[in-house]
């Protein structure tokens, strides 16, 4: 009861911070991001003539997608610009609720009642800005409470420097590896509540190292290549590899002059040495409050090699996307297992907005409502259908096969506030049983 009361109080405080009375009019954000050219097409006109961000974002900074600012400013007290550079403080808060209905087989496979139905999904502070050096330079530091492991961790933290001689930027510090568009994209901007289980199971969310990001506008190709180690991250929940190399290459064969129509085709590759020669592949079922549904348990492994394929087509208000992951593990004692899985998703913004695409990082940004509730509008409404699949049965390991179909409604009330409601139906093949589970989920999201 005390925890529920505290949660309610926190939600009220967050809601009051975002009340329309605090904002006369939200203005487009200006960032310390770097760019080699103007965004394609300029600002869009949304429903009723309201201005929206361009469909193409040609900027990037040290925080990459994690440092994505709301398209319109809610407040101004959180930023400063001076002779040496700039400084901005951002804030993210996500809270989830999930209820489950299991058949008898599912109850025998997984005890969902052992977990709380409501859970803090994300709480973090992001500090970012630019340094007024001769070469464009940005910095970022993220501090997040990792509820799953009950610890505070540094998120995207490091420095990015423009190096036009090699068509891009060099980042040094802690970041996402760059494997998979959906993995690179910050979770608060995606169409779904959670990434596909195979993504969570096989690719760590963060890594420490050096990354080269590049983009050639004329050829419409982009890439990233990184080398990572765990000297500083040893012992953290995300640090499951001693060292790894990861890269991604993408091509934009279709990109209209205004950026409204876009086709993204990409391939990722990854090779890593598991931490202390042991690996464990597991994932939740697309619901954060739920326990792990698929799990190989820990097994001895020398290395893991991955390939990822991704295709996204975005004609205006629609986004169609699919990704598929393939992982081969050098683990002779376990029969050298091969794991695979992916997702297919369709998102439709029924109020007409276009999901902005970042060419420097190769990912989508958050939906920015043409008319937010602060402007007397209805916000942006988005419906989503998603199918995910993961197969962790291979060699001598029986981690399970799992698929889930999800229907979802997103209300982007403003650039800062989002409410999500989802219904999912999942099937788990594990322990010689096939269990079915119904998922009923909601999420409240606030970013600053």
URQUIGI-V262642 format. One line per field, one symbol per residue. psi: psi as a letter, one per 20 degrees, with the letter a starting at -180 (. if undefined). burial: 1 if it has 9 or more other C-alpha atoms within 8 Angstrom, else 0. A space follows every 10 residues. Layout:
psi->???
burial->???
This chain:
psi->ghgggggggg hgggghhjqh hiogppqpqp rkrqqjrqqp iaqroapjjq qrqqhpokqq rhichhjoqq hqpgriijqq pahibrpqpr pppppqppqq oqrgghhhgp nhiiqqhqqp hpoqpppraq pmrgppprqq pppqonhhjl qpqpcopapp ppnhhkkbqp ppbprqhjop ghhhpqhiir hrgqrqhhgh hhoqhrqpbp pppqpoggil qqrqpqpqrk ghjpiqhinj qgqqpqrqpq qmhporhiih ppppprpqqq pqoqpkkqqp orqrkjohiq rpgpoirpqp phrppqpppp pppnnciqpp qqqpqppppn mhhjkmqoqr rbqpqpponi iiqpoppohh ilrqrqpopg orhhjjajap ppqqpppqqp okoqcjqmiq ppqppppqpp onhaihpppp pqpqoqppoq kjqoqppppo qqppppq.
burial->0000000000 0001000110 0110010010 0111000011 1111111001 1111111111 1111101001 1111000010 0000111111 1111111101 0110111010 0100001111 1111111111 1100011111 1111111000 0011111111 1110001111 1111111111 1111110011 0010111111 1101111111 1111110001 1111111111 0010000011 1111111111 1100100111 1111111111 1111101111 1111111111 1111110011 1111111111 1111111111 1111111111 1001111111 1111111111 0111111111 1111111111 1111000011 1111111111 1111101111 1111111111 1111111111 1111111111 0011111111 11111111
